[in-house]
């Protein structure tokens, strides 16, 4: 049980999704900056690599945005951060938020109880 002064980010149990997103970002960057080398290795055209990289990047972004959720009401916290916070603050907000903006859920509340409305 957490003490009242100890804060727990809302995404504490979902850090692995950020790690998976970092791996996806690395794959995306390789595809963006070395499409000719990848095309030669894969025996395909550069346009196919560019198209695949673009599709992969889009799917990775959507997957990340929809997968980081509030444990209580399932609000997509990553999508909320991307759409409601400024472009320079969304990631820090997402990493630090302790209370769900929709339902008020907090890991730090009494035994993790819901604080709805």
N, C-alpha and C positions, 0 to 999 in steps of 0.2 A: 504494500500500500504506500502511496506517495504522501509525503508530508505536505501541508498546505503551501509551503514556500517553494517546493520543488515543482517546476513546470515541465510538462511533457508535451512536445509537439504532437499535433493531431495525426501526423503522418508517421509517427514513430515506428509502427510495425510494417511500414510500406517502403522502407529505405531501399530494399532490393529492387524495386521498380525504377528507382533513380539510377542504380548501377546498371541495370539492363538498358536503360535509356542512354547511358554514357557509352556502352558498347555499340548500340545502334548508331549513335552519333559518329563514333570512330569509323564504322563501316560506311556510313554516308559520306564522310569526309574523304575517305580513300576513293570511293566511287566518283566523287566530284573532282578531285585533283589528279587522279590517275586513270581516266577512262580509257586511254589508248592502251596502257599496259594491261588493264583488266580485259579489254577486248581481245588483245593478242593471246592472253592466257586462256580465255574462254572460247577462242575461235569464233568470235562474233563481231558484229559491227559496233563502232563507237556509239552510234545512235541508240542501239539496243541497250548498251550499258547506261547511257544517259537516261533513257526512259525508265529502266529498271531502278536506277538510283533515285530518280524523282518519285516513283511510285513507292519505293521502300521508305523514303523520307517522310512522305505524306502519311503512310500507314503507321510508321513509328510515332509520329507526332499525335495522330488521332488515338492510337493505342495508349500512349502515355497519358494524354489529356483525359481519357475516359476511365483509366484504371485506378488512378489515385483518388480514393473516395473516403468520405466520412464513414466511420464504422457504425454509426447509428442510423442516419437517414439516407446514406449512399449518395449524397451530393458529390459530384465530381469536383474535387477541390482543385485539381490542376486546371481544369477548364475554367472554373470560377476565377482562379488567379490570373490565367491568361486573358480572360475577357473583362475582368473588373479592376485589375491593378494596372499601374502604369508599366510601360515596356521595360523600364529599368528596375522595377520593384517586385515583379510577379514571383520570381524565384525565391527571393529572401522572404517574402510574405508566406509562400507555400512551405518553406522549410521551418518557419518560426510560428505559424498560426497554432494556437492552443485551443481555440473554441470554434466550433463549426458556426459559420455565419447564418446557416439556415435553421438548425435545430438547437444550437447552444451546447451540444455535446462537448465534453472535455474529459480527457484521461485523468486529469487532476481532481475532478469532482469526487465527491464521496463514493468510494468503491467503483468509480467509473460509471456512476448512474447517469441517466439521461437528464438533461436540463431543458427539455423541450418547453417552448413558449414560456 
